[in-house]
Each structure stands twice: as C-alpha cells, then as structure tokens.
Amino acid sequence: MDQKFCQSCGMPLNVSEDFGTNADQSKNEEYCTYCFANGNFTEDVTMDEMIDHCVQYLDDFNKDTEQALTKEQAIEQMKQYFPTLKRWAQA
C-alpha cells in the first residue's frame, strides 16, 4: 500500500483516525482530520499560512526522522513540496 499524505498539510495518513471526514461523516481519503472535517477545510488559510502553522511541529517531525532540519530548511522544503499537494496545486 502506498503511503498517503494529507493533500493540505502533508501529514502522513497512517491510521483511520488521521483521516478527515466528508459531510456524510465518511472517511476522506485525501485530507487529515486537522485540515478537513464535515466536508470542509477547518481553516481558511493560504499556503504560506499553512507552512507557518506546520513548522510549529518541526520538533515532532525531527524526532521521527533521521534528519534534523532547521526551521529555515523545513520552510524551504515545504515551499517546494506544498505546491504539489492537491489543495495548493489548484490555487
């Protein structure tokens, strides 16, 4: 099975609880529970605002990977990656 990632914030979608919900409360396969609930995005944000939000979790990301990114490195990587995500590619 291919690893799925939230198409808004890039979070890995590993377990059922990670997935957002559609309006009918079914599981949304594209977005995480933090970005998408009840068929709508939970926040009306720009891509840059989403990056600013996500970089707050850099310490959690770094402890789960072999690399230790600086805040600047993480922001630069997200600026490259986020435009490939469905939510931002359509913007």
N, C-alpha and C positions, 0 to 999 in steps of 0.2 A: 504494500500500500504506500502510495506517495504521501510524504509529509504535507499537510495542509497548513497554510498560514492565513491569518486574518488579512483580508484584502483592504483593510483600512489602516491598521497599526503594525502589521507584520508579525503579530504574536503567533507562535506555533499553536495549532489546534490539535491537542493530543487526546483529550478525553471529552466525553459528551458535555460536561459542564462548561467547557471552554467555548462552545458554540453559542452564537446569539440565537434569537427566536424571531420567527416570522409573525405576522399579525394573527395567524391562527394557532400560535404557540408551537408550531412545528420547528424543528431544528433548522437553523440557517447554516448551510454548508460553506459560506464564503466569509462570514464575519464573526468575530468573537463576541462574547456576552458583554464585554465592556464597551464595545463600539456600536452594537446593534441589538435592539430589544423591541419586541412587539411590532416588528415590521418597519422600524425606523432607526436611523442613526441616533445614538444617545446624545451626541453633541454636534452642534453646527459649527465646525471648525475648518480652517484652511489646512493645507498640507503642512505648512510651516508651524502652525499651532499644534498640530498633531505631533510633529517631530519634537517640539519643545516639551510637550507632555511626556512623550515616550522616553526622552533622555533622563527623566527623573528616576527611571527604573534601571539605569545603567549598572549600578552595583549588583542588582539581582541577575542581570544578563551576564556580567563578567564572571560571577561565581559559578555559572553553569556552563562556561566555555573555557577553552584553553587559552584564549587571548584575553588580555586586559586592555580594553580600549579606553582612551582618554575621552572626555566629554566632546572635545573637538573632533576626534576621529569618528566617534559614534554619530555625531551630527552629519559629518561629511558622508559617511556610508548610508545613512538614512536618506539624505538628499539625492543619492544615486539610486537607491532601492525603491523608495516610495512611489516615484512616478511609474513604476512597473506594476503597482498594485491597482486593482480594478477601480477602487474609489477615486484615486487620483489620476489615473490614466484617462478617465472620462472628463476630467475637469478642463 
